[in-house]
Structures are given as C-alpha cells and as structure tokens.
Amino acid sequence: MALEIKDVSRELVIEKKGVRIPLQDPDMTIDEAMAVYSSIHPELTTSTVTGPFYEDDKYVYKVKTTIGTKG
C-alpha cells in the first residue's frame, strides 16, 4: 500500500447566500481572504467564521453574517 500525498483546497461558504468562494492561495490566511473578497461580498466585513470543517476533500470555513440580527 502506497502513501498518497495531495493538496487539500480551502473555501469560504457564505451560509446566508449559499455562496462558495474557493481560496486559491494556500499562504493566504482566512482573515486576508475575507478582506480581499469583501469588495465583492461586503457582508464579510462584519461576519464571523467557524471551521475549518473537512468536507468533500477540502477544508470549508463557514461564514455567518451578523448584519440585521439582534442580540
């Protein structure tokens, strides 16, 4: 039995919208990625991240928006 080594990709998932953003740069932190993609998805500036969760051969970081919620 041979040992197989493969890269594991990462992605951000904006739960409220169902948007999946693949992260191409493996050296980029999640905070850096959120800052980069906040110009396209402004809700990332006030969101919280959970994870990573290992799903479908990739690490998934779930983004929960906090705008419009009370408490």
MIRO-857383 format. One record per residue (C-alpha): residue number from 1; residue in three letters; x, y, z. Coordinates in pm, 1 decimal. Example, Ala and Ser with C-alpha at 12.3 -4.5 7.8 and 13.67 -1.06 7.14 Angstrom:
residues 2
<atom><guse>1</guse><guke>ALA</guke><x>1230.0</x><y>-450.0</y><z>780.0</z></atom>
<atom><guse>2</guse><guke>SER</guke><x>1367.0</x><y>-106.0</y><z>714.0</z></atom>
This chain:
residues 71
<atom><guse>1</guse><guke>MET</guke><x>0.0</x><y>0.0</y><z>0.0</z></atom>
<atom><guse>2</guse><guke>ALA</guke><x>145.9</x><y>333.2</y><z>-109.0</z></atom>
<atom><guse>3</guse><guke>LEU</guke><x>108.1</x><y>656.1</y><z>79.8</z></atom>
<atom><guse>4</guse><guke>GLU</guke><x>-58.8</x><y>925.1</y><z>-128.1</z></atom>
<atom><guse>5</guse><guke>ILE</guke><x>0.7</x><y>1292.4</y><z>-57.7</z></atom>
<atom><guse>6</guse><guke>LYS</guke><x>-230.4</x><y>1551.0</y><z>-208.1</z></atom>
<atom><guse>7</guse><guke>ASP</guke><x>-306.0</x><y>1915.9</y><z>-152.4</z></atom>
<atom><guse>8</guse><guke>VAL</guke><x>-627.8</x><y>1998.3</y><z>26.9</z></atom>
<atom><guse>9</guse><guke>SER</guke><x>-809.8</x><y>2300.7</y><z>-106.5</z></atom>
<atom><guse>10</guse><guke>ARG</guke><x>-997.7</x><y>2553.1</y><z>107.0</z></atom>
<atom><guse>11</guse><guke>GLU</guke><x>-1313.9</x><y>2752.6</y><z>53.5</z></atom>
<atom><guse>12</guse><guke>LEU</guke><x>-1528.6</x><y>3011.4</y><z>226.0</z></atom>
<atom><guse>13</guse><guke>VAL</guke><x>-1902.4</x><y>2944.6</y><z>236.7</z></atom>
<atom><guse>14</guse><guke>ILE</guke><x>-2135.4</x><y>3238.9</y><z>298.6</z></atom>
<atom><guse>15</guse><guke>GLU</guke><x>-2421.3</x><y>3045.0</y><z>455.9</z></atom>
<atom><guse>16</guse><guke>LYS</guke><x>-2693.0</x><y>3307.8</y><z>416.0</z></atom>
<atom><guse>17</guse><guke>LYS</guke><x>-2636.2</x><y>3338.0</y><z>40.3</z></atom>
<atom><guse>18</guse><guke>GLY</guke><x>-2514.1</x><y>2986.9</y><z>-30.2</z></atom>
<atom><guse>19</guse><guke>VAL</guke><x>-2205.7</x><y>3134.7</y><z>-199.6</z></atom>
<atom><guse>20</guse><guke>ARG</guke><x>-1889.9</x><y>2920.7</y><z>-217.0</z></atom>
<atom><guse>21</guse><guke>ILE</guke><x>-1558.6</x><y>3103.5</y><z>-266.4</z></atom>
<atom><guse>22</guse><guke>PRO</guke><x>-1259.1</x><y>2880.6</y><z>-346.0</z></atom>
<atom><guse>23</guse><guke>LEU</guke><x>-934.6</x><y>3007.8</y><z>-191.4</z></atom>
<atom><guse>24</guse><guke>GLN</guke><x>-656.5</x><y>2977.4</y><z>-448.3</z></atom>
<atom><guse>25</guse><guke>ASP</guke><x>-357.8</x><y>3099.3</y><z>-245.1</z></atom>
<atom><guse>26</guse><guke>PRO</guke><x>-259.3</x><y>2842.2</y><z>19.5</z></atom>
<atom><guse>27</guse><guke>ASP</guke><x>-45.3</x><y>3101.2</y><z>203.5</z></atom>
<atom><guse>28</guse><guke>MET</guke><x>-335.7</x><y>3346.2</y><z>247.9</z></atom>
<atom><guse>29</guse><guke>THR</guke><x>-494.6</x><y>3347.1</y><z>592.1</z></atom>
<atom><guse>30</guse><guke>ILE</guke><x>-872.0</x><y>3338.4</y><z>628.8</z></atom>
<atom><guse>31</guse><guke>ASP</guke><x>-872.0</x><y>3699.5</y><z>754.9</z></atom>
<atom><guse>32</guse><guke>GLU</guke><x>-672.2</x><y>3809.2</y><z>447.8</z></atom>
<atom><guse>33</guse><guke>ALA</guke><x>-909.9</x><y>3621.8</y><z>217.5</z></atom>
<atom><guse>34</guse><guke>MET</guke><x>-1212.1</x><y>3783.9</y><z>379.2</z></atom>
<atom><guse>35</guse><guke>ALA</guke><x>-1052.3</x><y>4127.0</y><z>335.1</z></atom>
<atom><guse>36</guse><guke>VAL</guke><x>-982.1</x><y>4058.0</y><z>-33.8</z></atom>
<atom><guse>37</guse><guke>TYR</guke><x>-1331.3</x><y>3925.8</y><z>-110.8</z></atom>
<atom><guse>38</guse><guke>SER</guke><x>-1512.4</x><y>4190.4</y><z>96.0</z></atom>
<atom><guse>39</guse><guke>SER</guke><x>-1508.9</x><y>4421.8</y><z>-207.1</z></atom>
<atom><guse>40</guse><guke>ILE</guke><x>-1736.0</x><y>4170.6</y><z>-384.7</z></atom>
<atom><guse>41</guse><guke>HIS</guke><x>-1923.5</x><y>4049.0</y><z>-75.5</z></atom>
<atom><guse>42</guse><guke>PRO</guke><x>-1940.5</x><y>4343.8</y><z>170.7</z></atom>
<atom><guse>43</guse><guke>GLU</guke><x>-2106.3</x><y>4131.2</y><z>440.9</z></atom>
<atom><guse>44</guse><guke>LEU</guke><x>-1768.5</x><y>3964.6</y><z>500.2</z></atom>
<atom><guse>45</guse><guke>THR</guke><x>-1652.1</x><y>4274.1</y><z>690.2</z></atom>
<atom><guse>46</guse><guke>THR</guke><x>-1898.2</x><y>4206.2</y><z>974.8</z></atom>
<atom><guse>47</guse><guke>SER</guke><x>-1911.9</x><y>3827.0</y><z>968.0</z></atom>
<atom><guse>48</guse><guke>THR</guke><x>-1787.9</x><y>3552.0</y><z>1193.3</z></atom>
<atom><guse>49</guse><guke>VAL</guke><x>-1608.0</x><y>3241.2</y><z>1067.9</z></atom>
<atom><guse>50</guse><guke>THR</guke><x>-1626.4</x><y>2887.1</y><z>1201.9</z></atom>
<atom><guse>51</guse><guke>GLY</guke><x>-1416.5</x><y>2594.9</y><z>1096.1</z></atom>
<atom><guse>52</guse><guke>PRO</guke><x>-1238.6</x><y>2455.2</y><z>921.3</z></atom>
<atom><guse>53</guse><guke>PHE</guke><x>-1462.3</x><y>2158.1</y><z>857.0</z></atom>
<atom><guse>54</guse><guke>TYR</guke><x>-1336.9</x><y>1879.8</y><z>632.6</z></atom>
<atom><guse>55</guse><guke>GLU</guke><x>-1597.2</x><y>1818.4</y><z>359.7</z></atom>
<atom><guse>56</guse><guke>ASP</guke><x>-1560.7</x><y>1666.0</y><z>12.2</z></atom>
<atom><guse>57</guse><guke>ASP</guke><x>-1177.7</x><y>1656.0</y><z>22.7</z></atom>
<atom><guse>58</guse><guke>LYS</guke><x>-1144.6</x><y>2025.0</y><z>118.7</z></atom>
<atom><guse>59</guse><guke>TYR</guke><x>-1142.2</x><y>2248.4</y><z>423.0</z></atom>
<atom><guse>60</guse><guke>VAL</guke><x>-1457.6</x><y>2457.3</y><z>446.7</z></atom>
<atom><guse>61</guse><guke>TYR</guke><x>-1481.1</x><y>2777.0</y><z>652.4</z></atom>
<atom><guse>62</guse><guke>LYS</guke><x>-1840.6</x><y>2876.9</y><z>719.4</z></atom>
<atom><guse>63</guse><guke>VAL</guke><x>-1918.0</x><y>3247.4</y><z>727.9</z></atom>
<atom><guse>64</guse><guke>LYS</guke><x>-2216.7</x><y>3369.1</y><z>926.0</z></atom>
<atom><guse>65</guse><guke>THR</guke><x>-2327.0</x><y>3725.6</y><z>863.3</z></atom>
<atom><guse>66</guse><guke>THR</guke><x>-2411.8</x><y>3936.9</y><z>1166.4</z></atom>
<atom><guse>67</guse><guke>ILE</guke><x>-2582.0</x><y>4231.8</y><z>996.9</z></atom>
<atom><guse>68</guse><guke>GLY</guke><x>-2953.5</x><y>4254.8</y><z>1065.5</z></atom>
<atom><guse>69</guse><guke>THR</guke><x>-2957.3</x><y>4033.9</y><z>1372.5</z></atom>
<atom><guse>70</guse><guke>LYS</guke><x>-3047.8</x><y>4149.6</y><z>1719.9</z></atom>
<atom><guse>71</guse><guke>GLY</guke><x>-2884.1</x><y>4046.6</y><z>2041.2</z></atom>
